[in-house]
Amino acid sequence: QQQVKQSPQSLIVQKGGISIINCAYENTAFDYFPWYQQFPGKGPALLIAIRPDVSEKKEGRFTISFNKSAKQFSLHIMDSQPGDSATYFCAASTLRGGGNKLTFGTGTQLKVEL
Amino acid sequence: DSGVTQTPKHLITATGQRVTLRCSPRSGDLSVYWYQQSLDQGLQFLIQYYNGEERAKGNILERFSAQQFPDLHSELNLSSLELGDSALYFCASSVVNDEQFFGPGTRLTVL
């Protein structure tokens, strides 16, 4: 019930292409969906987050698409650059109830090639 | 740089020992979170404190404990260490319950 499934496990994209990472969840109580980027040896860095009252949120080259009925959300990275090569994690939590306990997906290793 | 600091950066110890990991949140943040990252378990939530009080708890082992002090820094205590406790331990902070900003982590190696 608490699991967040993330795919693909790894992704290779050409420079300038679009990277797409998908996540699915089961717990309908989740109401907060952030994406994190992690470089080797570093902590996860918050990229962008969405609440279920909107279907899309864009910040620069990063866009989250959210489908509440399908219980799915995805990250699109437009004009992918070699500097985007990192591991990306989706996450979900329930903000109601007092805490913000993030449940993470298993991660996607993105490599952007020249 | 997220503004969250963690010490030490690396820790090597033996099975059965006890260690303390320290975290200082971003200025103004009242919530502190602890996560464990390992190859087999991924990123797992351990515990959240808000202004000194426990707010949420994950699958934290009984051998592990945490606290948040009046100056808002937090410590994670790991005791009776086992080989399987080797992992990266991250602290994150947020103003209350919102966007979490992660520190650089402490890499724990149990030999």
Chai-1 contact restraints between the chains, C-beta under 6 A:
chainA,res_idxA,chainB,res_idxB,connection_type,confidence,min_distance_angstrom,max_distance_angstrom,comment,restraint_id
A,G43,B,F90,contact,1.0,0.0,6.0,A-B,restraint_1
A,G43,B,F102,contact,1.0,0.0,6.0,A-B,restraint_2
A,G43,B,G103,contact,1.0,0.0,6.0,A-B,restraint_3
A,G43,B,P104,contact,1.0,0.0,6.0,A-B,restraint_4
A,G43,B,G105,contact,1.0,0.0,6.0,A-B,restraint_5
A,P44,B,F102,contact,1.0,0.0,6.0,A-B,restraint_6
A,L46,B,E99,contact,1.0,0.0,6.0,A-B,restraint_7
A,L95,B,N97,contact,1.0,0.0,6.0,A-B,restraint_8
A,G98,B,R55,contact,1.0,0.0,6.0,A-B,restraint_9
A,G99,B,Q48,contact,1.0,0.0,6.0,A-B,restraint_10
A,G99,B,R55,contact,1.0,0.0,6.0,A-B,restraint_11
A,G99,B,A56,contact,1.0,0.0,6.0,A-B,restraint_12
A,N100,B,N97,contact,1.0,0.0,6.0,A-B,restraint_13
A,K101,B,F45,contact,1.0,0.0,6.0,A-B,restraint_14
A,K101,B,A56,contact,1.0,0.0,6.0,A-B,restraint_15
A,K101,B,G58,contact,1.0,0.0,6.0,A-B,restraint_16
A,L102,B,F45,contact,1.0,0.0,6.0,A-B,restraint_17
A,F104,B,L43,contact,1.0,0.0,6.0,A-B,restraint_18
A,T106,B,G42,contact,1.0,0.0,6.0,A-B,restraint_19
